[in-house]
Amino acid sequence: MTITVLAVAFLLLILITAFFGQRLLSRKTESVKNSVLEQCAICRNSFDKAELVERQIGDIKILYFCSNCIKSLYKDIPGKKLVHL
């Protein structure tokens, strides 16, 4: 009889843990969906995807660049004539 009571209590504990774990994980995924973070290809800092410039290289590779890195690259080209496309 005591083994049955302990088994039922253990099963209830597992169900309660699974329920609260599922709620905790669903809250995390909602906050991750709201803000999509990507890393800059040069400085490797994480930024919101809306703040980055996205460039596709080849068929699959997509690189993201932050405004600070773009500005520093622009400053590294002194006296060179830039071609605007």
N, C-alpha and C positions, 0 to 999 in steps of 0.2 A: 504494500500500500504506500509506504513512504517513497519507494522508488518511482511509483507512478506519479505521485505529487511532485517530486523533484524533476521528473522528466517533463511534465506539463509546465512547471515554472521555468525550466530551461528553454523550452520551445517558445513560451511567451516572451522571455528575455531576448531571444534571437529575433522574433518578429518586431518587437519594439525597437531594437537596435537597427534593424533593416529599414524600418519606417522613418526613423529620425535621420539615418544616414542618407536615405534617398532625398529627403527634404533639404538636407544640408547641401547635397550635390546639385540639386536643381536650382537652389539660390545662387550658387557659384556660377553655373553656366549662364544664368540670366545676366549677371553683371559682366561676364566676359563678352556676351553678345552685344552689349551696349557700346563697348569701346574695343575696337579692333586695333591691336598694337602690332607694329612692324618695326624691324631694325633698319637703320640706315646702312647702306652697303659700305660706307667709308668709315664712319666713326663708331658704328655698332651700338649707338644709343637707341632706345626704344621710343617711338613716337606714335601718336594716333595716326592711322592710315590717311586721314584727310589732310594732315599737315605735310605729307611727303610727296615728292615727285616720283612718279612710277614710270619706269622704262623697261620695255621687253627686249631681251637679248636673245636672238635666235627664235626658235619655236616655243620653248618652254620657260626659259629662265626670265624671271622678273626681278629687277633691282629697284630698291627704293632709296631716295636721296633726300636728306634734310636741307633746309635753306641755308644753314650755317656752312655746311660742306660745299654747297653750290657756290656760295659767295667766296669761300677760300680758294676754290678751284679757279674762279674767275680772276681773283687777284694774282694767282700764280702764272697768268699769261700776260706779262707786261709787254707792251709795245707790239703785240701781235694783232693782226687784223682779223677780227672775228667775222665769220660768214654766217649771216642769218638766213635760215631756210624758210 
